[in-house]
């Protein structure tokens, strides 16, 4: 009976024992088409409103598609000559408990709209919204973009 009890405990521990990386690695799936819904305001007039909504007629309204083969497409809808195709890397770092997104922007020509496409981002998923914060601290006031999933 004692052996059965110890075996049961061993099975429970082996089933529940997983690293932080194992638990978090698949929590965020970015492979989809996303539309921008808000940009981060580092200096809000009303301290409780830090996100500025972006609607479909805004000049910085865009979509971004992350494909299965590590390719992405950025499309500035109201500026049809500005888009970007490239490669991306998305990874979870268990040491710092963060998801990081790296975009290869070397072939992109996005002009004055470069502030809405970061080469490195810290990524969160909150209320089914994908949130990117610029990850190199190049934006001294903080840059952020919030997206809603359009398709899987």
C-alpha positions as CSV (number, residue, x, y, z in Angstrom):
1,X,0.0,0.0,0.0
2,X,2.9,2.3,0.8
3,X,4.4,1.7,-2.6
4,X,1.1,2.5,-4.3
5,X,0.9,5.8,-2.4
6,X,4.5,6.7,-3.2
7,X,3.9,5.8,-6.9
8,X,0.8,8.0,-7.0
9,X,2.7,10.9,-5.5
10,X,5.5,10.4,-8.0
11,X,3.0,10.4,-10.9
12,X,1.3,13.6,-9.7
13,X,4.7,15.4,-9.4
14,X,5.8,14.3,-12.8
15,X,2.6,15.4,-14.4
16,X,2.6,18.8,-12.8
17,X,6.3,19.6,-12.9
18,X,7.1,21.8,-15.8
19,X,9.3,24.7,-16.2
20,X,8.1,28.3,-16.5
21,X,9.1,28.2,-20.1
22,X,6.9,25.1,-20.7
23,X,3.9,26.8,-19.2
24,X,4.3,30.1,-21.1
25,X,5.8,29.1,-24.4
26,X,2.4,28.6,-26.1
27,X,0.3,31.2,-24.3
28,X,0.6,33.8,-27.1
29,X,0.0,32.8,-30.7
30,X,0.7,35.8,-33.0
31,X,0.2,33.9,-36.2
32,X,-2.7,35.7,-37.6
33,X,-3.9,38.9,-39.2
34,X,-4.1,41.9,-36.8
35,X,-5.5,45.4,-37.0
36,X,-4.2,48.3,-35.0
37,X,-6.8,49.6,-32.5
38,X,-4.8,52.0,-30.3
39,X,-1.4,53.7,-29.9
40,X,0.3,54.5,-26.5
41,X,0.2,58.0,-25.2
42,X,3.2,58.7,-22.9
43,X,1.8,62.1,-21.8
44,X,-2.0,61.7,-21.4
45,X,-4.1,64.7,-20.6
46,X,-6.3,62.5,-18.4
47,X,-4.0,60.2,-16.4
48,X,-6.3,57.3,-16.7
49,X,-6.3,57.3,-20.5
50,X,-3.0,56.1,-21.9
51,X,-4.3,54.5,-25.1
52,X,-5.4,56.6,-28.1
53,X,-8.0,54.8,-30.3
54,X,-7.1,54.4,-34.0
55,X,-10.0,54.0,-36.4
56,X,-10.0,52.8,-40.0
57,X,-9.8,56.3,-41.5
58,X,-6.8,57.4,-39.5
59,X,-3.5,57.9,-41.5
60,X,-1.7,55.3,-39.2
61,X,-4.4,52.6,-39.5
62,X,-2.7,49.4,-40.5
63,X,-2.7,45.7,-40.4
64,X,0.0,43.2,-39.8
65,X,0.0,39.5,-40.7
66,X,2.3,37.0,-39.0
67,X,2.5,33.9,-41.1
68,X,3.5,30.3,-40.2
69,X,6.8,30.5,-42.1
70,X,8.2,33.4,-39.9
71,X,7.2,36.0,-42.6
72,X,5.2,39.1,-41.9
73,X,3.4,41.7,-43.9
74,X,2.7,45.2,-42.7
75,X,0.2,47.3,-44.6
76,X,-0.6,50.9,-44.0
77,X,-4.1,50.9,-45.3
78,X,-4.6,54.6,-46.0
79,X,-1.1,55.0,-47.5
80,X,-1.1,52.2,-50.1
81,X,2.5,52.8,-51.2
82,X,3.8,52.1,-47.7
83,X,4.0,48.5,-46.8
84,X,6.6,46.1,-45.6
85,X,7.3,42.4,-46.0
86,X,10.0,40.7,-44.0
87,X,10.9,38.0,-41.5
88,X,10.2,37.8,-37.8
89,X,11.3,35.9,-34.8
90,X,9.0,35.4,-31.8
91,X,10.4,33.9,-28.6
92,X,9.8,33.6,-24.9
93,X,12.6,34.3,-22.5
94,X,11.9,32.4,-19.3
95,X,14.8,34.2,-17.5
96,X,13.0,37.5,-17.6
97,X,9.5,36.2,-18.2
98,X,8.9,38.1,-21.4
99,X,7.9,37.5,-25.0
100,X,10.0,39.3,-27.6
101,X,9.3,39.9,-31.2
102,X,12.1,40.8,-33.7
103,X,11.2,42.2,-37.1
104,X,13.8,42.3,-39.9
105,X,13.0,45.8,-41.4
106,X,16.0,46.0,-43.7
107,X,13.8,45.9,-46.9
108,X,11.1,48.2,-45.5
109,X,10.4,51.7,-46.7
110,X,7.9,53.1,-44.3
111,X,9.1,56.7,-44.2
112,X,7.6,58.9,-41.4
113,X,5.5,55.9,-40.2
114,X,8.5,54.1,-38.8
115,X,7.3,54.8,-35.2
116,X,4.6,52.2,-35.6
117,X,6.8,49.3,-36.6
118,X,9.4,48.3,-34.1
119,X,12.5,46.2,-34.9
120,X,12.3,44.7,-31.4
121,X,9.2,44.6,-29.2
122,X,8.1,43.3,-25.8
123,X,4.8,41.5,-26.4
124,X,1.8,41.0,-24.1
125,X,-1.6,39.5,-24.7
126,X,-4.3,41.2,-22.6
127,X,-8.1,40.8,-23.0
128,X,-7.4,39.1,-26.4
129,X,-5.5,42.2,-27.6
130,X,-1.9,42.0,-28.7
131,X,0.2,44.7,-27.2
132,X,3.7,45.7,-28.5
133,X,6.0,48.0,-26.6
134,X,9.2,49.1,-28.3
135,X,11.9,46.9,-26.8
136,X,15.1,48.7,-27.4
137,X,14.1,51.8,-25.5
138,X,14.8,53.9,-28.6
139,X,11.6,55.8,-27.7
140,X,12.5,57.7,-24.6
141,X,8.9,58.5,-24.0
142,X,7.7,55.0,-24.7
143,X,6.1,53.7,-27.8
144,X,3.3,51.1,-27.9
145,X,0.7,49.7,-30.3
146,X,-2.4,47.6,-29.5
147,X,-3.9,45.2,-32.0
148,X,-7.1,43.1,-32.4
149,X,-7.1,39.8,-34.2
150,X,-8.9,39.8,-37.5
151,X,-8.4,36.1,-38.4
152,X,-6.6,32.9,-37.3
